Amino acid sequence: MAHEFPAVFSADNASNLYYVSDKEGMPVSHVGVAKFTGVLDCARISMASIGAVCTLPEYQKRGLSTKILERVISDLEVEEVALMLVSGRRGLYSRLGCAEAGNIITAYFEKSSPQQAGVSHDTSIREIRREDFGKNVDKLLALYRCHRYRYSRSKELMLDLLKGYSARRKEVGVRLYEVLSCGMQAGYVLTSLGERFEREPGTLRIPEWAGSASSVISALPLVIEEYGVERARFQVQPSDINMVSCVRRLGLKTETGPVQGTVRPVSVSSLILELGPWFEEYLGYRVELREESREGWLLRGPFGESKLKGFAALTKWLFDPPPSGLGVPLMFTDDMNYV
Ligand SMILES: CC(C)(COP(=O)(O)OP(=O)(O)OC[C@H]1O[C@@H](n2cnc3c(N)ncnc32)[C@H](O)[C@@H]1OP(=O)(O)O)[C@@H](O)C(=O)NCCC(=O)NCCS
């Protein structure tokens, strides 16, 4: 686990690992927290990702995970962390106010279809092996930072995440390819063919990609060929007009849905404050917040007043696409930062 999820299981992060132990001091229930900064275009959001939630079978259904999560939320509130991302969708989380949110497109590129005719033929791919991650990290990070909605990653974090992802036991056949256009680096794709995706046999998953949309799309037939699979699936931000237009031009099959897992505002005042630059840039105004009760807020703007009750309602109001929500985009939550 430590190798696979370095952002959670590292000595530096030990104080963010919450657990209940038995009389002998052995942990029986655990919740892992990893703190990140989210970059939502011009806004930087303090975030905590929650994962590695687990209780030993003989201790389950006694409320241990619930109690630990309540403690995590209360600690994050004290720290004024704006948003919590949870890797699951179960009742355990929704009872604590976590809700599905956001709007992400999943696109499928099929091997044997006319789609291939529309891709550029001056594209090539080259696998970057684990031992060469260090040599390539600067250029990979520069490409990753082209995404407008992403996590903030230092060089060290990027390298740790690359090494961690390639070590994941559940994700069989993880490879990293650099994408070259006319011999120049134009992007990268991280690929994974894992047991998690048995429901979609023959589908190669691309948990992360970055760079020129047309070059990345043109690399897909080559990647599919390398793995000998039928199709590849990857995610696209609806606001990424370059990738969206490539997907449309090629007529790829798409599905649109919430981001992986669930989301919960923690410090609502921090969240509204940190989202301020985004509101101003994309809506043209700031949103004013008044906390009316522990889980009740009055939000004011040119739209008038919105009275909201409960974290799930607030999440939907912020992140659902208009007209029901303000449509603040979220980053991919199922990429290398997933915990
Ligand atoms: C999911 C998991 C972490 C829950 O741990 P837990 O300590 O049993 O969690 P809780 O006891 O707080 O809550 C679990 C259930 O027990 C119920 N429960 C809590 N206290 C209870 C009590 N005193 N008596 C009876 N039921 C109780 C809760 O209502 C909850 O019901 P649910 O089925 O609607 O979720 C545990 O089942 C597990 O480790 N599963 C395998 C790993 C996993 O799937 N992790 C989650 C990844 S997203």
The ligand as a MOL file (V3000), in Angstrom:
LIG
                    3D

  0  0  0     0  0            999 V3000
M  V30 BEGIN CTAB
M  V30 COUNTS 48 50 0 0 0
M  V30 BEGIN ATOM
M  V30 1 C -17.1710 0.1370 4.2010 0
M  V30 2 C -16.5410 -0.1210 5.5660 0
M  V30 3 C -15.2600 0.6780 5.6420 0
M  V30 4 C -17.5210 0.3450 6.6290 0
M  V30 5 O -16.8560 0.2310 7.9010 0
M  V30 6 P -17.7050 0.1560 9.2700 0
M  V30 7 O -16.7530 0.4320 10.3820 0
M  V30 8 O -18.4660 -1.0850 9.2930 0
M  V30 9 O -18.6880 1.3890 9.0720 0
M  V30 10 P -19.8660 1.8550 10.0260 0
M  V30 11 O -20.0840 0.8320 11.0810 0
M  V30 12 O -19.5950 3.2420 10.4660 0
M  V30 13 O -21.0640 1.8820 9.0380 0
M  V30 14 C -21.3580 0.7150 8.2640 0
M  V30 15 C -22.7990 0.3020 8.4240 0
M  V30 16 O -23.0460 -0.1390 9.7340 0
M  V30 17 C -24.2100 0.4750 10.2620 0
M  V30 18 N -23.9940 0.6250 11.6910 0
M  V30 19 C -23.2300 1.5280 12.3190 0
M  V30 20 N -23.3350 1.3750 13.6630 0
M  V30 21 C -24.1430 0.3210 13.8450 0
M  V30 22 C -24.6170 -0.3470 15.0020 0
M  V30 23 N -24.2640 0.0450 16.2310 0
M  V30 24 N -25.4370 -1.4020 14.8200 0
M  V30 25 C -25.8070 -1.8100 13.5780 0
M  V30 26 N -25.3800 -1.2220 12.4530 0
M  V30 27 C -24.5770 -0.1720 12.5940 0
M  V30 28 C -24.2680 1.8040 9.5490 0
M  V30 29 O -25.5780 2.3050 9.4850 0
M  V30 30 C -23.7370 1.4560 8.1930 0
M  V30 31 O -24.7760 1.0280 7.3580 0
M  V30 32 P -24.7100 1.0610 5.7630 0
M  V30 33 O -24.8310 -0.3540 5.3220 0
M  V30 34 O -25.8560 1.8850 5.3220 0
M  V30 35 O -23.4020 1.6810 5.3140 0
M  V30 36 C -16.2420 -1.6360 5.7780 0
M  V30 37 O -17.3980 -2.3660 5.4900 0
M  V30 38 C -15.0900 -2.1560 4.9520 0
M  V30 39 O -13.9470 -2.1320 5.4060 0
M  V30 40 N -15.3740 -2.6410 3.7250 0
M  V30 41 C -14.3360 -3.1410 2.8400 0
M  V30 42 C -13.4770 -2.0120 2.2810 0
M  V30 43 C -14.3120 -0.9620 1.5830 0
M  V30 44 O -15.2000 -1.2950 0.7880 0
M  V30 45 N -14.0080 0.3180 1.8380 0
M  V30 46 C -14.7280 1.4450 1.3160 0
M  V30 47 C -14.1300 1.9130 0.0490 0
M  V30 48 S -15.1010 3.2140 -0.6540 0
M  V30 END ATOM
M  V30 BEGIN BOND
M  V30 1 1 1 2
M  V30 2 1 2 3
M  V30 3 1 2 4
M  V30 4 1 2 36
M  V30 5 1 4 5
M  V30 6 1 5 6
M  V30 7 2 6 7
M  V30 8 1 6 8
M  V30 9 1 6 9
M  V30 10 1 9 10
M  V30 11 2 10 11
M  V30 12 1 10 12
M  V30 13 1 10 13
M  V30 14 1 13 14
M  V30 15 1 14 15
M  V30 16 1 15 16
M  V30 17 1 15 30
M  V30 18 1 16 17
M  V30 19 1 17 18
M  V30 20 1 17 28
M  V30 21 1 18 19
M  V30 22 1 18 27
M  V30 23 2 19 20
M  V30 24 1 20 21
M  V30 25 1 21 22
M  V30 26 2 21 27
M  V30 27 1 22 23
M  V30 28 2 22 24
M  V30 29 1 24 25
M  V30 30 2 25 26
M  V30 31 1 26 27
M  V30 32 1 28 29
M  V30 33 1 28 30
M  V30 34 1 30 31
M  V30 35 1 31 32
M  V30 36 2 32 33
M  V30 37 1 32 34
M  V30 38 1 32 35
M  V30 39 1 36 37
M  V30 40 1 36 38
M  V30 41 2 38 39
M  V30 42 1 38 40
M  V30 43 1 40 41
M  V30 44 1 41 42
M  V30 45 1 42 43
M  V30 46 2 43 44
M  V30 47 1 43 45
M  V30 48 1 45 46
M  V30 49 1 46 47
M  V30 50 1 47 48
M  V30 END BOND
M  V30 END CTAB
M  END
